[in-house]
């Protein structure tokens, strides 16, 4: 018998609850977060500087692309009222 949408929602609800219970009852969440922090070196000045540099490059590239393709989106924005 195929599952209907109500059955799928119930299975999803049960799975989410089981995962939530497991993560709250064990140290798994803390271990995963700590491992990621250790690997990335989060909080270090070096990583923070790289994040700022990358973010700046992304924003500059975005605005450059928007300016170069201004004719594509400019009329659509002008016609919105």
C-alpha positions in Angstrom: 0.0 0.0 0.0 1.5 3.4 -1.0 2.0 6.1 1.6 -0.2 9.1 1.4 0.8 12.6 2.3 -0.5 12.3 5.9 1.6 9.2 6.4 4.7 10.9 5.1 4.1 13.9 7.4 3.8 11.6 10.4 7.0 9.7 9.5 8.8 13.1 9.1 7.5 14.2 12.4 8.6 11.1 14.2 12.1 11.2 12.5 12.6 14.8 13.5 11.6 14.1 17.1 14.0 11.1 17.3 16.9 13.2 15.9 16.1 16.0 18.3 15.9 13.6 21.3 19.2 12.0 20.3 21.0 15.3 19.9 19.8 16.6 23.2 20.4 13.4 25.2 24.0 12.9 24.0 27.1 15.0 23.5 26.9 14.4 19.7 25.9 18.0 19.0 28.7 19.5 21.1 31.3 17.1 19.6 30.3 18.0 16.0 30.3 21.7 16.7 33.7 21.5 18.5 35.2 19.5 15.7 34.1 22.0 13.1 35.4 24.9 15.2 38.7 23.1 15.6 39.0 22.3 11.9 38.1 25.8 10.7 39.9 27.6 13.5 36.8 29.7 14.1 37.4 32.8 16.1 41.0 33.2 15.0 41.9 36.6 13.5 43.3 34.9 10.4 40.0 33.2 9.5 38.0 36.4 10.4 40.2 38.4 8.0 39.7 35.8 5.3 35.9 35.9 5.8 35.9 39.7 5.5 38.1 39.6 2.4 35.9 37.0 0.7 32.7 38.9 1.6 34.1 42.1 0.3 35.0 40.5 -3.0 31.6 38.9 -3.4 29.8 42.2 -2.8 32.0 44.1 -5.1 31.5 41.5 -7.8 27.7 41.5 -7.3 27.6 45.3 -7.7 29.9 45.2 -10.7 27.6 42.5 -12.4 24.5 44.5 -11.6 26.0 47.6 -13.1 27.1 45.8 -16.2 23.6 44.3 -16.7 21.7 47.4 -15.6 19.6 47.6 -18.7 18.3 44.1 -18.0 16.7 44.9 -14.6 16.4 48.7 -14.6 13.2 48.9 -16.7 11.6 46.2 -14.6 12.2 48.1 -11.4 11.0 51.4 -12.9 7.7 49.8 -13.9 6.9 48.5 -10.4 4.4 50.8 -8.7 
